[in-house]
Amino acid sequence: MLLPILNDGFVEAGCDEAGRGCLAGSVYAAAVILPADYKNEKLNDSKKLTARQRYELRDEIERDAIAWSVGVVTNEEIDKMNILRASITAMHRAIASLKVRPERLIIDGNRFYEYKDASGVIPHTTVVKGDGKYLSIAAASILAKTYRDDYMKTLNDEYPYYGWDRNAGYPTKEHREGIKTHGVTPYHRMTFNLLGDTQLEFSFE
């Protein structure tokens, strides 16, 4: 059973990202503020849910949340700043877009850069595998995952050779075979080892 909140008595936002290990596309992050007494037995780490369950839960999260938001960092930005910084930057953008300012942040994982806005620093706690422990982080993982999947499906319409509607840009055999055959796209992360062996020279289609 996931816990509703870490910091009792505070407005708390859970944050998580999706797409960190992909070879193509933006990295997405979400921030979600749930009611302190929120209960939803179906809510869990997005990786443990089916696609249908994730999309059904997205509707529930968006309906029930006090506030929610999604932040995005593009593949071009990822190549400039590295994926760790990009993932945290996406979280910062999601937090900044919340309609309600949180008083505390709980972050999935073990790394985060301090978030500060015009009102000051918002204290944060990192939680390893937090998407399987706290409802707000699980909710954020579902929003980040589903919105990123939607985005990769639209890119697949433009570049149908890589299976992005099925692999979401992750380094599957199908994706890497597509790179070998068709080269890279403007959406590939050029600082990543795209073929899984040595980085080769590519030109955009």
Protein Blocks (a to p, Z undefined) as FASTA:
>chain_A
ZZfbfbghiacdddddehklpcgdcdddddddddfkbccfkbccfklpcfklmmmmmmmm
mmmpmbdcdddddfklmmmnojklmmmmmmmmmmmmpcbdcfbdcdedjbdcddddfkoc
cdddddehklmmbmklmmmmmmmmmmmmmmmmmmmmmmmmnopmmnnopacfklmmmmmm
nopafkbcfkbcfkopaccddddZZ
